[in-house]
Amino acid sequence: MKLPDTITLWAFGLAALAWLLALLTDLFIGTDLPRWLLGLGCVLAALGALWGLPGGDAGQAILQLGDTPVVFHPDAAALWLMLPALLPAFFASLLGGTGHARGWAAGAALSLLGALGVYGLQDGASFLIAWELMGFGGALMLLADHRSVHAGHDNLFMLALLEVGGVALLLAVLMLGQSLAFGTYALQWTQWGVASAFFLGLLWLVGFGAKLGLLPFYEWYPGAYGSGGGATGALMSGVVMNAAYFALGRALLQWTGNPPWLAAFGVIVLAVGTFTAILAILYAFQQSDWRRLLAFSSAENAGVAVTALGAALIFRAGGQDMLSSLAWTVGMLHLMGHSLAKGTLFLSADAAAALQGNHHLRQSAILRHAPLTLGLGAVFGAMSLAAMPPTAGFVSEWYLFQTLFHDFTLKGDGSRIALALAGAGMALTAAIALATMVKLFGVGLLGQNEKHAAQHRKHQATLTPLQRWAVLVTGMAVPAFAVSLVFWLPQMASSVWPTMQAPQQMTHDWLLVPLSAGFAFISPTMLVITVPLLALIPLALVWGRRRYPVRHAPLWCGGEDYAAHAGATTALSFSNAMRVFYNFIYRPHNAVARRFDGKPYFLKELQFDYSQAPIFGPLLFTPAVQAVQWLARKLRFLQNGFMNAYLAYIGLLLIVVFGLVLVWSPA
């Protein structure tokens, strides 16, 4: 084995050991040591990913599971998706779980260990174990963050939907036969008929989509994320989400081949990704809590990446392998940049909560009292999620639009129409995402009347140096990712399926191009060099202020200058117009409670609450729960407390098992 490969495997092995020690120390000691071990593991995993790139050739059998060796071999795509997500994961590991002594670090360790297994394990059995560990670790983190009945309900809802995906993955693995090695899946899949092969593709989509938050599964996101802290959200929207996307891409691009039904299946994946992005960002725009808004935004960005994956399948079916590789690369770039931006904003959410006492989106003059690092890091994270130049989100979404615009290269009308409609859906998503990030930054961080803001700062605190550096470093990594892309993008050749030439043709000198500079081009690097020239404008205004003094006047608010704070923009007022326009989706509900003092015309207290109805909850999840409860009531007689009855149940079960052994034999 080559020396770089050995270093890579040793680094990942030491990272797994550090996370395992963090799990044990959190369970039995409960000091700050588990969080530092988590951070050390993230550093070691990042070093392993760096040493393994760009080829991703390091692999090693780590144990024997029956006749199948358990091999750990993360390929280049896994390493690329893992590397940027480990930066916010490092800071989240050091900052998370400070509210409770036990539990959070153990959950983070399980999530990181499970994600590492998803990235690198090469057989179905060990992969399913790693997948379940990843989901269980997330639930443990969320419960440690907020221990209440409501949080427990949200976590059970999350685990229930994740288990739907887990069952789908188990069925997919069982359908592929006795050989559990991933290297055999492509050959087995191509030997099946259309119906069974298509159904297997749907199982992969449902299984991994439950973690990615594809519809209808995105509805567990706001409740679960909203019951946790920002550090938990940074881990789940970074390392964990990227692992799920890698697994889905590997299943659909490496194992399917190019069957006759691939175009139709690609249209389904494209539609699921597009509608997920649209619905998730529509609901994100209406949230009044940092964590819930960012949770829906995570589902939206997963939908954008899955849209790119669907385009990759459609282009492959149409014989356009270069465009297929371009689309897959774009999906990877999008989630790589998203993990940095979303990690920045989740850490900013915790910083905002430390300064104002909660995670509510309201104008509380946070940036007037926070250090410069919070505003600087958060603005780059918000700009990226709003697809504003020169950030990572702008680059990846520009690439996605250019990819979808290549629909003219296909012959089938259905595929061309699907890509065109997906482009329209992505345009709508980008517009609402811009408004959502403006709301997040404008309402959540920018200030208002100072006297009014002081009344809401009962929990005023100062940020620790670690909190300041966490937001600043992750935030500055967002534009650095985009600016440096022109230098390292060609190195992603080994991570692309089916052809490796696409990343090398996505750059032209200092330009980023969609395979050809004659089609379109941008240059974030040149933007960073030239945009500072715009600073001459505010400098001129500052110079002019010395000669022409600025006239100050009180803020007008209905003619009452003393009540200017009452005109502050709230989370509801900012998004109410969209709430009314899309009321057929939101189905909004307003609740007004009035309390009078004696006579009914002396109003003492007015309470207003508003909410939006979920789409799939009443139509899908609630009927499913009611059906299970009805079945449980009907079968309640089985739990009668008589030992003889239980022995009879066991006897009947043994008869069924023996009968199956007599009539069934493996092929």
N, C-alpha and C positions, 0 to 999 in steps of 0.2 A: 504494500500500500504506500502511496506517495505521502511525503511529509505533510503537505497542506491538508490532505484528507484525514490523516491521523489527528492533526491539531483540531480540525473541525469536529470530529467525533468526540474527542476528549473534552472540548469546550461544551458541547451539548450534554455530554455525560455529567460533567461537573455542574452545569446549570440544573439538570434534573435532580442531582444530589442536593444542591442548595435549596431547591423548592421542596424536596422531601423533608429536609431538616427544618425548614420553615413550618411545614405542616405539623411536625412532631413537637417542636418547641412552642408553637401556638397552643396546641392542645394541652401540654403538660407544664409549661412555664408561664406563658402569657405576658412577656415583657416586650420591649421594643426590638429585641433580637429577631423575631420572625420577619418583621418588615425589612430589616436590613439584609436578611438572607434572601428575601424575595428580590430586592434590588440587585444584589450580587448575582443571582441567577439570571436576571434580565441582561446584565452586562456580559456575562459569559455566553449567553445565547446569541447576543449581538455579535460578539467576537467570532463565534462559530459560524454565523451566517456570512460574515465578511470574509472569513478564510475560505468558505465553501464556494463563494461566488468567483467568477460568473458561471462556472460549469455545473456546479451541483452534483459532483460525481461521488461524493463520500457516502459509503454505505457499509453496514455491518450487521451480521446476525447476532442478536443479543440473547436469545434463548430459544428453546424448542417447545412448540405447542403441538403435541401429538406428532404427526408426520410432517408438519409444516413448520419451518423455521420462522421465527419472528424477526423480521429484518427492519432495521431503522435506516432509511435512505431518503432524506428530504431532497427533492430535485430542485432545480434552479428557480422554478416558479414559486415553490414554497419558501425558499430563502428570501426572494425579493419581497414577497408579501409579508413575511415575518419581520424583516429588518426595520422598516420605519415604525411599525407598530410597537416595537420594543422600547422606543424612546419615551412616549407617554406612559407605557407600562412601568418603566423604571420609576418615574416620579410618582405614579399612582401607588406603586408598592410602598414607597416611603411615606406617603401622605394618608393612605387609606386606613380605615379601621381604628382611628384614634379615639372614637367615642366609646368603644367597648373593649374590654380586656381580651376577650377570647372570640374566636370564630372567624373573623374577617380574613386574617392572614392564611388560615387553613383553607378557606374557600378559594382565595386567590391562588394558593399553591396548587390546589386541585385543578383549577381552570387552566393555569399555565402548563401543568403537566399533561392535561388532556389535550390542549392545543398543540403542544409539541408532538404528541403521538399522532394527532390528525395530520400534521404537516409531514411526518416522516415514516409512519408505520406502513407496511406494504402487504398486509393480509386482512381479510374481512373480520376475523374474530377479535384480534387485538385492536383494530380500528374502532369497532363498536364499543369496546371497553373504554378506550380513550375518549370517544364521543360522549358517552354517558358521564364520565368523570368531568368533562368540560362543562356540561349542563348542570350537574349537581354542585360543582364548585361555584358557579354563578349564583345559584339559589342560596348557598350558604353565605356568600358575601352579602347578598341583599338582606337576608334575615339578620345578620350581625349588624348591619347598618341601622336597621329600624325594626325593633321588636314590638309588634303590635298585632292585633287581630286582623286589621285591614291589610297590613303588609303580608301577613301569612296567607290571606286569601289571594292576594295578587301573585304571590310566589307559587301557590298551588295551581293557579290558572296557567302560569308560565310553564310549570313542570308538566301539567296535563297536555298542553299543546306540543311541548318538546317531545313528550313520549309518543304522541301521534307520529311525529317525524321519526323517532327512534324505531317504532314498529315498522314503518315504511322501509327504513334502511335494513332492518333485520330481514324483512321479506325479500328485499332485493338481493341480499347476500345469500339467502337460502335458495333463491331462484337460480343463482349462478352455479349451483352444484356443489360437489364435495370439495373441489379445489378452492381453497380460500385465498390463494396468492393472487394479488392484483394483476400480475403479469399474464394470467390466463383469462381474465375477464373479457378482453377485446375479442379473442377467438370464440369464446362461448357465446357472446352476445350476437355475433354475426351469423351464427348457425341457426338462429331462431326464426320463427315466422313473424309476420308483420304485427299481429295483435299482441303477442306476448312480448316482443321486443319493444314495442311502443309503450306497453304497460310498465315495463321495467324502467324506461326513461322517465315516466311519470312518477314512479316510486322514488327515484333519485331526486327529482325536482321537489317532491313533497318532503322527503326526509331532510335534505339540506335547507330547503326553503323555510322550514319551521324555525331554524336558528337564525336565518338571514332576515326573517320578518316579511317574507313574501305573502301576498294576500292569500288566505285571510289571517295568516298568523301574526301580522304586525300588530294586532290588537292586544297582544300581551305586553308589548313594549312599554307603553306609557305607565301602566300600573306597576310593573316590575322595576323599571328604571326610576320611577318616581318615589319608590320606597327605599331607594339606596342613595349612596353618596356619589359625588362626582368622580371619585377615584374608581369606584366600581364601574360606573358608566364608561370611563376611559379604557378600562381593561376589556369590557364586553363589546365595545364598539371598535376596538382595535385588533388586538391579537386574536380574540375569539371569532369575531365576524370575518376577518380575513381568512382564518382557517376554514370556516364553513364555505366561503366562496372558492377557495382553492380546491376543496374536496368536490364541490359541484362541477367546477370546470374540468377537473381531471376525469370525472365520471362521464361527462357529456362530450368532451373533446378527444380524450385518449382512448376511451373504450367503445364508443359507438361506431367508429369508422364512418362510412358514407353510404348508409342504406337508402332505399328509395323513399322512405317516409321521413327522412331527415329534414326536408324543407318544411313540412307540415309541423313537425315537432319544434323546429326553430321558431316558427310563427307563434306557437303556444308560449314558449319561453319568452319571446319578445313581448307578447301581450301581457303576460304576468308581470314582467319587470316594469313595463310602462305604466300599467294601472296601479301597481304598488307604489311607484314613485309619485304619481299624481295624487292618489288618495292620502298617502302618508304626509305629503307636504301640505295638503289642504288642512289636515287636522293639526299639523305642527303649527300652522299659522294662528290657530285659535287658542293655543295653550298660554296659561298665565304662570307657569312654573318652569324654571330653567331646565330641570331634568326631563320633564315630560315633553317639552318642545324639542330638546336634543334627542330624545328617544325616537320620536316620530321622524326627525331628520335623519337618524341613522337608518331607519327602515327605507326612507326615500333614497338615500345614497346606495343602499344595497340594491334597490330596484333599478337604479341607473346602471350599476355594474352588470346586473342580470340582463338588462336590455342589450348591453354590448355583447354579452355571451350569446343571447338569442340571435343577434346579427351575425356573429361568428358562425353559428350553425347554418344560417340561411346562405351565407356566402360560400361555405364549404359545399353545401348541397348544389349550389349553382356553378361549382367548378372554379371558384375564385379563391384559391388557397391563400394568396397574399393578403387579400382583404379580410379573410377569416382570421389570419394571424394578427392583422392590424386590430381587428375588433377585440380579440382576446387580450392583446397588449394594452389597449385602452381601458378595458375593464380592470386589469391589474393596476394600472397607473391611477385610476380613479380611487380605488380603495386604499392604495398606498398613501396618497395625499389626504384622503378622508380620515385615515387613522390619526394623522398628525393634527389636522384641523379640529377634529372632534375631541381628541384628547385635550387639546388646548382649551376648548370651551367647557368641557366637563370640569377641568381643574379650575377654570375661571368661575364656574358655578359655585364650587366650594369656597373660593375666595370671596365671592359676593355674599354668600350665606354667612361667612365669618364676619363680614363687615356690617350686614344689616339684620342678621339674626335668623334668616330663613331664605328659602330658594324662590320666593315670589318675584315675578317680573313687575317691578314698579320703579318709578323715578325716585330714587333716594339719595341722589348726589354721591353715588359710590365713587366715581372717578375723581371727585373733588377731595376725597379723603384717602384714596388708595394710592399706592406708589405708581410711578410711571410704568413699571413693568407689567402691571395688570392690564392697563389700557393698550399698551403696545402689543402684547401677546394676543389679547382677545380680539383686537381689530384685524389682525392677520388671519386668525382662525375664522372669524365671521366673513371676511372677504373671500376666503377660499370656498366656504360653503355657499356663498352667494355667487360664485364663479366670476369674481372680479379679478382683472389682471393686476400684478403679474404672479398670482398665487397658483398653487397646485390645482385647485378646483377649476380655475379658468382654463388651464392647459388641458386637463382630461376631458372636460365637457366640450371644449372646442374640438378636440380630436374625435369625440363621439359624434358630434354633428357632421364633421367631414366624412366620417365613416358611413353614416346613414345616407349622406348625400350621394354615395357611390351606388345607389340602388339602380341607376341606369345601366350598370354593367350586367344585370341579371336579365334572363329571358322570360321568366314566368311573371305574369301580371300580378298574381297573388302575392308573391314575395316582394315585388316592387311597391305595391300598395301598402303592405304591412310596414315596410321600412319607412315609407313616406309618412304614414300615420304615427309611427313611433317618433319620428323627428318632430312632428307637431306636438306630441305629448311631452317630449323632452323640453321643447320650447316653453310650454305652459308650466312645466315643473320648474324650470330655471327662473321664470318670472316670479312665481310665488315664493321660491326659495330666497330670491333677492329681498322681497318684502319681509319674509320671515326673519332673515338675519338683520335687517334694518330694525325691526321690532326688538329683537333680542338685544342688540347693542344699544339702540337708542333709548328704549324703555328700561332695559335692565341695568345699564351702566351709566348713562348720561344723567346729568343732574337737573334740578329744578330749583324752586325758591329755597334758599338756604335755611330760613327759619322753619319752614314747614318740614324740610328734610330732617332737621335736628330733632323734631318730635318723634321721628320713627327710628332713631338710632339708639334705642335703649340697650341693644346688645353690641354696641360699638366695640370693635377689637382691632388689633393691628395684625397684619400678615407677617408670618414668620419668614425668615430669609429663604427657606426651602420652598414655601409657597410662591414667593416672588420669582425665584429662579425657574421653578417648574413651568409657570405660565410663560415667562419670557423665552426660555430656550425652546420649548415646543412650538410657541407661536412663531419665532424667527425661523424655525426649521421649515415652515410652510412655504414662504417665498424662496428660501434656499433650495428646496426641493425642485421648484419650477425653474429657477435660474440655472441650476446645474444640470438640468435634464439633458441639455444638448450634448453634454460631455459623456454621461454614463448610459444614456438610453441605448446606444448600439451594443452595449455589453449584455443586454437582456436577451440575446439571440437564443441562448440555450433554454430559455423559459417559455418559448412560444411553440404552439402546435398549430398546424402540421408542418409549416415551413419556417425556418429560422432566419430567413433573409429580411423579414419585415422590419424588425427594429433598426437594422442598419440603413434602411431606406426611409426612416422617419425623421432623419436629421439631414440638413444640407448646410454645411459650414456652421454658422450661428443661428440657423433657422430650424424650426420644427415644421415638418411637412407631412401630409398624409400620403406617403409613398412617392409623391411627386411635387416638386416646387411649383410646377405649372398649374396645379389644381388649387392650392391654397398654401399659405404659410403664416407663421407668427414667430416672434422671437422674444421670449420673456427676458433673456439676457440683455438684449439691446434696450428693452423697455426700462430695465433697472438702471441702465447707463444714461438714457435720455430723459426719463421722467423727472429726475431731480432738477432739470432745467426749469420745470414748472414752479419750482420753489422761488424763482425770481418774482413771480406775481405776489405772493404774500410778503416777500421782502420789500417790494415796492410799496405795498399798503402800509407796512410798518414805518417805512421812511416817510410816507405821506402823512401818517398820523402825527408825526412830530411838527409838521407845518400846519396841519388842519386838525384841530382837536375833535375828538369823537363826542357827540352829544348823547347823553344817557337819559333815558325816559323810562318810567315805570311800565311794566307789562300790562297791556290792556286786556281786561277779562270782563266783558259785558258792562263796561263802564265802571267797574269796581276795582280800583287798583289795589286795594288792601286785600282782596280775595284772589290775587293773581295765581296763587298756588292751586286754586280749585280748577284752573284751566289746564293742569298738567295732563299729558296724554297717558292714559291707562292702557293696560294690555287689551282690554275689551274694546275701548274706543278706537284703538289703532286698527283692529281687525274686524270691526263690526260691519263695515260695508261689504267685505267679502263674505261675512257670515250671512248677511241678508241675500246677497246675490246667489250664493250656492246653498240656499236653505233646503233645497231638495236633497242635498247630500248630508248636510249637517243635521237637519231636523232639530233646530235649536229649541231649548226649553228655558224659560225665565221663571224664576220663583221670587216673589216679593212678599215679605212678611212685615206687617206693621204692628207696632205696639203703642197704645194710646195711654195718656195720663188722665184718667177720669173720663172726661167727655170725648166722644169720637172725633171731635175736630181739633183736639190738642194732641198732635202727633209727637210722641216722645222718642221713638226709635224706628228706623227703617232698615231692613236687611234685604239685600238683593243678591241673588245667586243665579248663575247661568251655567248651562252645560250643552254639550252636543251629543246626539245619539250615535253610537257606533253602528256600522253597517252590518257586520257579520255576527255581532253578538245576538241581537234579537232573531235573526234569520237562521243562524246555524248553531251557535254555541248554546244558547238558552234552550232550544228544543232538544239538543243532545243531552244536556244535563237533566232535563225533565224526563226524557226517555229512560236514562239510567236510574233515576230515582223511582220511576214507576216500576221498572224491572226489579229493583231492590225490594220494594214493598211486596211484590208478588212472590219473590223467592225468600221472603223472611221466614217462612215456615221451616226452611232447611236448618236454621239455627234454633233448634228446639231445646237444646241442653241435654238431650238423652244420648248416653254413650253408645247404646246399641244402634241408634240411627247413624251416628258418625262411623261406626264400624261397617255398617251396611254401605255407606257411601264409598268407603275405601275398597270394600269388596267389589262393588260395581265398577269402580275405576280399574281395578286389577283385571277384571274380566275383559274390559274394553282394551286394555294394553295387550293382554295375551292374544286377543282376537286380531289385533293389528299385526302382531308378530307373525301369526299364522298365515295371514292373507297378503301381507305386503313384504316385499324384499327390495333393497336398493338396486337400481339399474347398474 
